[in-house]
Amino acid sequence: MTTKETIDLGEFQFLSGETIPSLEVAYETYGDFTGDNAVLICHALTGSAHVARRPDAGDETAGQARAWWGDVVGPGKAVDTTEYYVVCANVPGSCYGTTGPSSENPETGDPYGTDFPPVTIGDWTRAQRRLLDALGVGRLRAVVGGSVGGMNVLDWLRRYPDDVDRAAGVATAARLDAQCLALDTVARRAITGDPNWNGGHYYGGPEPEEGLARARQIGHIMYLSKASMARKFGRRSAGRETVREEPTDPAGAFFPYREVESYLDYQAEKFTDRFDANSYLYLTRAMDDFDLSAGYESDADALAAFEGELLLLSFTGDWHFTVEQAEVVAEAARTADVDVAHHVVDSDHGHDAFLVEPEKVGPPLSELLETGLSGRTITDTNPDAENEDDSFAPVHTSLFSK
């Protein structure tokens, strides 16, 4: 059984203190709820509620060409929807059905634009909790998410620790580092510097597509590793038959149009067709703002009330959310006496690995949901451990196989 719905949660006060009269949340559910089998999936930055394939979805759902984790979530998949009741909700501030800057302000009849309140990951978590309440779901069997969705998972553990049995943060961190903050800043300024941005009130007129395209191109560079870019593109020319989407300067026409340029142009064009520039501003700011220790003495203090089990997955080729950053979270969990496993996957796909390597992501998630962390040889991957079997080092998902 699957559902695709939008629910009105009524008046919603954001953590900024600002209130909107109505928060609508778009969500999808998969499987049947039996009381103790609910799994919440938290999507990444520009994802939607469409996490798994639906028989009634056709080729497109929620503006995305396909389910973003369709090889991980579904019947017989790692997160098996014949066993678990899976819920995925689009976050506030997005443009895939949940209220955000492009939504109509009921008090004015016009889109909110940048009059929409600032959004934080804490607001995402609070909206998800209210949605689950409306669905009759109390305690979660698990909450799972990748990238900024993994930050959403960590926020669940500090905000509603008694509501989660198991958790998995995939390719995530307790906070972004300065380099990623800097790149996000440049991406946002590409949008706000577009003459069509108009202070965020561009609806009904020309949209800041050029700025959004550049922002997305910066994002794609962040999501790939040097090795994956070398393998996919190298320095190869895109070929004489390939036409640039944008005219170059006269001198530039002398030089080849490379495959990597063509890829970035193609991705930018697809993205501007499906996403809202203001939403990109709002969601990247929410990601940049997140700090697990905010309001607490430390990361460990933030996790101290959580009594369940936490699985962290990181990827060796990911320089956006690094292995070292995941280990910081793992060490904080150990300090807080939280049962934790940090599973490091040897991969050269960069940050995109959590989306494009389901065969490496799926098995540990399946194991977590089915049996938890008990009996795993890497339950503690303390880098200072004297026992070599417990040392912090890249491991493969085969360690989770039965």
C-alpha positions in Angstrom: 0.0 0.0 0.0 1.4 3.4 -1.0 0.0 6.9 -0.5 0.9 10.3 -1.9 -0.8 13.1 0.1 -0.5 16.7 1.3 -1.6 17.5 4.9 -2.4 20.9 6.4 -0.8 21.0 9.8 -2.3 24.4 10.6 -0.4 27.3 12.1 3.3 26.8 12.4 5.8 28.8 14.4 9.3 28.5 13.1 12.3 28.5 15.5 13.0 32.0 14.3 9.9 33.0 16.1 7.9 33.9 12.9 4.6 32.2 12.2 2.7 31.2 9.1 -1.1 30.6 9.3 -0.9 27.2 7.5 1.9 24.7 6.9 1.1 22.1 4.2 3.4 19.1 4.1 3.7 16.8 1.1 4.5 13.3 2.0 4.4 9.7 0.7 4.0 6.5 2.7 4.8 2.9 1.6 3.7 -0.3 3.3 1.3 -0.9 6.1 1.6 0.5 9.7 1.5 -2.2 12.3 2.3 0.0 15.3 6.0 -0.6 15.7 7.4 -0.7 12.1 7.5 3.0 11.1 10.7 4.2 9.4 11.1 7.9 8.6 13.3 8.7 5.6 14.8 12.2 5.5 15.7 13.5 2.0 18.7 15.4 0.9 19.0 19.1 -0.1 16.9 19.1 -3.3 15.1 15.9 -2.8 11.4 15.3 -2.4 9.0 12.9 -0.6 9.3 10.6 -3.6 11.8 8.2 -2.1 10.6 4.9 -3.6 9.0 3.8 -6.8 5.2 3.9 -6.9 3.0 1.8 -9.2 0.8 4.9 -9.8 3.6 7.4 -10.2 4.4 7.2 -13.9 7.7 8.7 -15.0 7.6 11.7 -12.8 6.5 12.4 -9.2 6.9 15.7 -7.3 8.9 17.2 -10.1 11.6 14.5 -10.0 12.2 12.1 -12.9 12.5 9.1 -10.6 12.4 8.0 -7.0 15.7 9.3 -5.5 16.4 6.1 -3.4 14.4 3.6 -5.4 17.1 1.0 -5.3 17.3 1.2 -1.5 13.7 1.6 -0.4 10.9 -0.6 -1.8 9.5 -4.2 -1.8 12.4 -6.6 -1.2 14.9 -3.8 -1.0 17.1 -2.9 2.0 14.4 -0.8 3.5 11.7 -3.4 2.7 8.3 -1.8 2.3 6.6 -5.1 2.7 7.9 -5.2 6.3 8.2 -1.5 7.3 5.9 1.5 7.1 8.0 4.1 5.4 7.2 7.8 5.6 9.1 10.5 3.6 8.0 14.1 3.9 9.1 17.1 1.9 10.7 19.7 4.2 9.4 23.2 4.9 11.0 25.7 2.5 11.2 23.3 -0.4 9.2 23.6 -3.6 8.0 20.0 -3.9 4.6 20.3 -2.3 5.4 21.5 1.2 4.9 25.2 2.0 7.9 27.3 1.0 8.8 30.6 -0.6 7.0 29.8 -3.9 3.8 29.0 -2.0 0.9 31.4 -1.8 0.7 33.5 1.3 -3.0 33.2 2.3 -2.9 36.6 3.9 -1.8 38.4 0.7 -2.7 36.0 -2.1 0.8 36.3 -3.6 3.7 33.9 -3.3 5.7 34.4 -0.1 9.0 35.0 -1.9 11.6 36.1 0.7 8.9 37.1 3.1 8.8 33.4 4.0 10.3 32.9 7.5 13.9 31.6 7.9 13.9 27.8 8.0 16.2 25.6 10.0 16.7 21.8 10.2 15.0 22.0 13.6 11.9 23.2 11.8 12.1 20.2 9.4 12.2 17.8 12.4 9.3 19.6 14.2 7.2 19.5 11.1 7.9 15.8 10.6 7.0 15.1 14.3 3.6 16.8 13.7 3.0 14.9 10.5 3.8 11.6 12.3 1.4 12.6 15.1 -1.3 13.1 12.5 -0.6 9.7 11.0 -0.9 8.0 14.4 2.9 7.2 14.5 4.5 7.5 17.9 7.9 5.9 18.4 9.9 5.2 15.2 11.5 1.9 14.4 14.2 4.0 12.7 14.9 7.4 11.2 17.3 7.3 8.2 18.7 10.1 6.0 21.7 11.0 3.8 23.6 14.3 3.4 21.7 17.1 5.0 19.0 14.5 5.6 21.5 12.9 7.9 21.8 16.1 9.8 18.0 15.9 10.1 18.5 12.5 11.6 20.9 13.8 14.2 18.5 16.6 15.0 15.8 13.9 15.7 18.2 12.3 18.2 18.7 15.5 20.2 15.2 16.9 19.9 13.1 13.7 20.2 15.5 11.1 21.7 12.7 9.0 23.2 10.9 8.7 19.9 13.6 6.8 18.0 14.7 3.2 18.4 17.5 3.1 15.7 19.0 5.8 13.5 21.2 5.9 10.4 23.1 9.0 9.2 24.6 8.4 5.7 27.3 10.7 4.3 26.6 13.4 6.9 28.3 15.4 9.7 27.6 17.4 12.8 28.2 20.6 10.9 29.7 21.8 7.6 33.3 22.9 7.4 34.5 26.3 6.3 35.2 25.2 2.7 31.7 24.0 2.1 30.2 27.0 3.8 32.3 29.1 1.4 31.1 27.2 -1.7 27.5 27.5 -0.5 28.0 31.3 -0.1 29.2 31.6 -3.7 26.2 29.5 -4.9 23.7 31.8 -3.1 25.4 34.9 -4.4 25.1 33.6 -7.9 21.3 33.5 -7.3 21.0 36.9 -5.6 23.3 38.5 -8.1 21.1 37.5 -11.0 19.2 40.6 -12.2 16.0 38.6 -12.4 16.1 37.6 -8.7 14.4 40.9 -7.8 14.9 40.5 -4.1 13.2 37.1 -4.2 10.0 38.5 -5.6 10.3 37.2 -9.2 7.2 35.1 -9.4 5.1 36.0 -12.4 8.1 37.4 -14.2 11.4 36.3 -15.5 13.1 33.9 -13.0 16.8 33.9 -12.0 17.6 30.9 -14.0 21.2 31.8 -14.8 22.0 32.3 -11.1 20.3 29.1 -10.1 22.1 27.2 -12.9 25.5 28.5 -11.6 24.6 27.5 -8.1 23.7 24.0 -9.1 26.9 23.6 -11.1 28.9 24.5 -8.0 26.9 21.9 -6.1 27.6 19.2 -8.6 31.3 19.9 -8.4 31.0 19.4 -4.6 29.2 16.1 -5.0 31.8 14.5 -7.2 35.4 13.4 -6.3 38.5 14.0 -8.4 38.7 10.3 -9.3 35.1 10.1 -10.4 35.4 13.3 -12.5 38.6 12.0 -14.1 36.9 8.7 -14.9 33.7 10.3 -16.2 35.1 13.2 -18.2 38.9 13.5 -18.1 39.9 16.4 -20.4 37.9 15.0 -23.3 36.2 17.3 -25.8 32.4 17.0 -26.0 32.8 16.7 -29.8 32.1 19.0 -32.7 28.4 17.9 -32.9 27.8 19.1 -29.3 26.3 22.6 -29.1 27.0 24.9 -26.2 23.8 26.0 -24.4 25.3 29.4 -23.9 27.4 31.4 -26.5 31.0 31.8 -25.5 33.1 34.9 -25.9 34.9 35.1 -29.3 38.3 34.0 -28.0 36.7 31.1 -26.1 35.3 29.7 -29.3 38.8 28.7 -30.3 39.0 26.2 -27.4 37.2 22.9 -27.1 33.9 22.5 -25.4 34.8 19.7 -22.9 32.7 16.9 -21.7 32.8 18.2 -18.1 31.4 21.5 -19.3 28.7 19.8 -21.3 27.7 17.7 -18.2 27.5 20.8 -16.0 25.4 22.7 -18.5 23.1 19.7 -18.9 22.6 19.3 -15.1 22.0 23.1 -14.7 19.4 23.1 -17.4 17.5 20.1 -15.9 17.7 21.7 -12.4 16.3 25.1 -13.4 13.3 23.3 -14.9 12.4 21.6 -11.7 13.6 23.7 -8.7 12.9 27.1 -7.2 15.8 29.6 -6.7 14.5 30.9 -3.4 14.1 27.3 -2.1 17.7 26.7 -2.9 18.6 29.8 -0.9 16.5 28.7 2.1 17.6 25.1 2.2 21.3 25.7 1.8 21.1 28.2 4.7 19.3 25.6 6.8 22.2 23.2 6.1 24.9 25.8 6.7 23.3 26.8 10.0 23.1 23.3 11.5 25.4 22.6 14.4 24.7 19.4 16.5 26.2 21.0 19.6 24.1 24.3 19.4 22.4 24.8 22.7 24.5 22.1 24.3 28.0 21.9 25.9 29.2 19.5 23.2 28.1 17.0 20.5 28.2 14.3 23.1 25.9 16.3 25.3 23.5 16.8 22.4 23.3 13.0 21.9 23.3 12.0 25.6 19.5 11.5 26.0 19.3 9.0 23.0 19.2 5.4 24.2 18.9 3.7 20.9 21.4 2.6 18.3 23.1 4.8 15.7 24.7 3.7 12.5 26.9 6.1 10.6 28.0 5.5 7.0 30.8 7.5 5.3 32.6 7.2 2.0 36.3 7.5 1.5 36.0 9.7 -1.7 33.5 12.1 -0.1 35.1 15.5 0.5 31.8 17.3 1.1 30.9 15.2 4.2 34.1 13.4 5.0 35.0 10.2 6.8 36.7 12.3 9.5 33.5 14.4 10.1 31.5 11.2 10.5 34.0 9.9 13.0 33.6 13.1 15.0 29.9 12.2 15.4 30.8 8.6 16.2 33.2 9.7 18.9 30.6 12.0 20.4 28.2 9.1 20.5 30.8 6.9 22.3 31.4 9.6 24.8 27.6 9.8 25.4 27.5 6.0 25.8 25.3 5.6 22.7 25.6 2.3 20.8 27.2 3.3 17.6 28.8 1.8 14.5 30.8 3.9 12.0 30.8 2.0 8.7 33.3 3.4 6.2 32.8 2.5 2.6 35.7 2.4 0.2 34.4 4.5 -2.7 35.7 7.0 -5.3 32.2 8.4 -6.2 32.4 11.4 -3.9 29.4 12.6 -2.0 27.0 11.1 -4.6 28.1 7.6 -3.5 25.1 7.4 -1.1 22.8 7.8 -4.1 24.6 5.9 -6.8 26.0 2.9 -4.9 22.9 1.2 -3.4 24.7 -2.1 -3.2 27.0 -0.6 -0.6 24.5 1.5 1.3 21.7 -1.1 1.4 23.2 -4.0 3.3 24.1 -2.1 6.5 20.8 -0.3 6.5 18.9 -3.6 6.2 21.0 -5.1 9.0 20.3 -2.1 11.2 16.6 -2.4 10.7 16.4 -6.1 11.1 18.8 -6.9 14.0 20.3 -3.6 15.1 24.0 -3.3 15.9 24.4 -6.2 18.2 27.0 -8.8 17.2 28.6 -6.5 14.6 32.4 -6.6 14.8 32.6 -2.9 14.0 30.1 -1.7 16.6 33.0 0.4 18.0 35.4 1.8 15.5 37.4 3.7 18.0 40.6 4.9 16.2 42.5 4.5 19.5 41.5 0.9 20.0 44.4 -1.5 20.6 42.5 -4.4 19.0 43.1 -4.3 15.3 39.6 -5.7 14.6 38.1 -2.6 16.3 40.3 -0.1 14.6 39.1 2.8 12.6 39.8 1.9 9.0 37.9 1.6 5.7 35.7 -1.5 5.7 33.3 -3.0 3.1 29.7 -3.8 3.4 30.5 -7.5 3.2 31.1 -7.3 6.9 27.3 -6.9 7.3 26.4 -9.8 5.1 24.8 -12.8 6.7 
